[in-house]
């Protein structure tokens, strides 16, 4: 499997999990943030988790329970199911075993 900088990025909203529910204390912004998705379809018999790269350009975390970010996302690997990244697609994202948000393609 190879890494590809040519994987297209799409505009996304990130609905961050509140810190009190195990979400991130400090939200990423202005740097690349690497997360793992929930299990998605793949060429193997079972679903696979994929690395997703987020470039968050702005966060609104005025209230911990309603924290949102906006930016861009793409899969790290060129054999990932990039065709899924269409408007309306949502996927849960994880940092290690902790669910940190829900990404929605806009």
N, C-alpha and C positions, 0 to 999 in steps of 0.2 A: 504494500500500500504506500502511496506517495502523497506528499503534502503538496497542495496546489494553491498558489496565490491567485490563480485565475478563477477560482470558485466565486460565482457572482454573489455580491452582498445585496440584501434586501432591507428595506426600512421596517423597523419593528418598534412595538411598545413592549416594555417589560413591566409586568405587574409584580412588584417585589413582595415577598412574604414578610409580614411584620417581624421585627426583631424579637418581640415577646413570644412569637410562635416558632422561633428557630431560624429566622432569616438573618441576613447580613446586618451588622451594626453600622458599618460604613459602606455606602453604595459606590460601586466603581464608576468612574467617569474620566474621560479624556485619556484613556489607555485601553489596550486590548484586555478583555476579560474572558478567560477560557472556562467553559462549563461543560457538563455532560448532560445530554438529553435523557428523558425517559425513554423506554424501549420503543423503537420505531421499526417499520418493516425494513428488511434487508435481504440479501441473497441467501443467507443461511436459513435453515428450517425454522429457527426461532427468531423473534425480534431482537434487535441490537440497540444498544445505546451508542450515541455518536457524540463526538466533540464538536461543540458549537463555539464560534468566536464572536464575541459581542464587542462593538465599539459604541459605548454609550456616550452621547453628546450632551445630554441634559437629564437631570433627575429632579423630581418634585417630591420631596420627603418631608413636607410641612407637618403632616400627621402620620405617625408611625403605621397606623392601620391602613392608610391609603397612599402608599408610596409607588410612584410610577417613574419609569425612565423611557427615553426615546433614543434611538440610534440605529445601528445597522448590525446585521448578523450574516454569517456564512458558516458552512460546515468546514471543519479543518481539513478533512480528507476529500480528495476528488472523487472517490467512489461512494460517498455518502448519498442519501436520497434527496439531493438538492431540488428535485422536481416537486417535493412537498412544500417548498418555501414560496407559497402563493398567498395572496391576500386572504385573510380569514383563518389561516392555519395557526394553531396554537400548540405549544409543547412545553411541558414542565422541564425546568432546568435544575441541576443539582451541583453542589460543591461538595465533593466527597459524598457522604451518605445523607447530607442535608438538602432538602428542597429549599431553594432560595428564591424561586420566582416562576412566572409563567410568561413565556415569550409569545407575542401575537404579531404575525406578519401583517403590515398595513399597506 
